[in-house]
Amino acid sequence: MGLTILILGLAVFLGVHLVSIMRPQRAALIARLGENGYKGLYSVVSAVGIGLIVYGFARYRAGGMIELWSPPIWTRHLAAFLVLPALIMLVASYSRGHIYTTLKHPMLAGVKLWALAHLLANGDLGSLILFGAVLAWAVIDRISLKRRTDPGAPPIPVGGWHNDVIAIFGGIALYAALGWWFHPYVIGIPVLGG
């Protein structure tokens, strides 16, 4: 039952995110709902998807995970190492500096690295479905961004090194919070200090 809920959550969350790739459909929704209505609906559907993903993955784990292979222990250390730059990239998408301009789409780069790190460290079916689906979405979205021709929103100003420092320290803080609090208490697997 947990896997079914997890897959439903992924379909909802990634489905609403794929709407932004389908530019004519997205434009029609914005025309019908207005910019704020569209963003509100997008946010609510995304939140429902995340809730279903978390609940489904927790039920799946509690019901006994389906092991497909047993990754070597070093992959866990590699994953812990790779998640730090992934989170720095995520923060850099909001604190726009040289990291942002170099990567162009640091959030997608961070999501891809985060998903890949988790795929390396986990050998169960639920993890393969969850992290594989997120990785596939990030790759599809990045390809879509390269092919878009619509003007989109006006460009957001990009700062200098100051914003990169914010991204680095923000990424480190997020890494610490996820490693010491979220992962051991919510996921049940210690990452830092465990």
Buried (B, 14 or more C-beta within 10 A) or exposed (E): EBBEBBBBBBBBBBEBBBBBBEBEEBEEBBEEBEEEEBEEBBEEBBEBBEBBBBBBBBBBBEEEBEEEEEBEEEBBEBBBEBBBBBBBBBBBBBBBBBBBEEBEBBBBBBBBBBBBBBBBBBBBBBBBBBBBBBBEBBBBBBEBBEEEEEEEEEEEEEBEEEBBEBBBEBBBEBBEEBBBEEBBEEBEEEBEEE
